[in-house]
């Protein structure tokens, strides 16, 4: 029976890196508007990760216009998920960061990790390219 269930599970998305609660991620999600399709980027902090296999999902929170917090939950196995980029990793001691909902401004900051494992590291070239891109804009 378990072999049957495993055969029905979709293949894991190779564009999703290993991430943990507290990481700042940039999620590229495909949006369908009428007959057109575009990619929408949602950047924020991973609040929680839950589920396993095909049902695995993660919640990302960002602060939108006028200080309004917006949370979106994404399925890891979703075909609409284009890719996920880990922008920054933070040191947290909780699995669910619900306490960030009550924090505002500097109190909502998370401390960056001092040591990042080599397989989890964000390439320096990608970081410098993003910095040049934001300066140009």
N, C-alpha and C positions, 0 to 999 in steps of 0.2 A: 504493500500500500504506500509506503514512503517513497519507493522508487517512482510510482505513478505521480505522486505529488511533486517530486523533484523534477520530473520530466515536463510538467505543466508550468513550472516557474519560468518567467522570462530570464533571458541572459542578463547578468549584471552590466550596468552602463559603465563603460571604460572611461568616460569623461568626468566621472565623479571621484575625486580623491578621498583619501581618508581624512575625516574631520571629526572634531569633538565639540561639545558645548563650550562656548566662549570664543570660538574662532570667528573672525570676521570673514565673510564669504561674499562672493559676487556670483549670483545665480542667473544664468542665461536661460530664459523660459520662452518657448514659442507660443505666440498669441495668434488666434485666428479671428480676424475682423471681416465679416462678410466672406468674400472669396479671396481676400488677401491674407498673407501670413507674414508676421514679423517677429523679431526677437526682442524681448523686453528684459532689461537687466534690473535685478533687485539685489541691492547690497545691504547687508546688515549682520547682526550677531546671531550665531546659532544658539537658540534658547534651549532646545532639547532635541534629542534623537531617540526614536523609539521604534519598536518592531524589528522583525528580522526577515531576511529574504525578500520576497516580492512585496510584502506589506511594510517594509521599512520606510520611514518618513522622518523628516526633520523640519523644525520650525525656525524661521529666521525673522528677527525683529529689527526694524529700523525706525528712525524718527523722521517723519515726513514734514510737510509744510505746517507752520504754526505750532510746532512742538507736539504734534499728534503722533502717537506710536502706532505703527502698522505691523502686524504679524501675518506671515503667510506660511502655510504648511505645504511642503513639496514631497511627493512620493519619489523615492529613489529610482524605482523601476519605471517611472513615467516616460512614455515616448516623447512627451512635450518638453522634457528637460534636455536642453541643448548641451550645456556644460556647467560645471561649478568650479570656481577659482577660489583658493584659500588666499586671502589677502594678508591676513595677520593672525597669529596665534596668541592666545591669552592664557594665563594661569588661573584656573578656577578650581574650587574645591567642592563643587556641586554637580549633579547630573542634570538638573533642571534649574535654569536661572530665572525663575519667576520673580525673584526679588528685584530684578531690573525694572519691572513694570512700575514700581513705586519710586524709582530713583530718577532724578532730573539733572541735567547738565554734567558737571564734573563728577558728581557722586555716582553716575552711571558708567564711569570709565572702568575698564578692566586692565589689569597689569599685564604687560607683554611677557611672554616666556623668555627666560634668559638663555635656555638651551633648547634648541629644536633639533630633533633627530634628523640625520641626513636624508632619510627617505621622506620626511614630512616637510622639508625645507622648501620655501618658495624660491625659485631661481632669481639671482640678483639681477640678471638681465631683464626679467619681466618687471621687477620693481622699478628699475631705472627707466624703462620704457614708459611705464605708467606715470612716473614723475614728470618726464619730459612732455607727455601727452597733456597732463593737467596744466602745466605751465604755458603750453601753447594755446590752450583754450581760454 
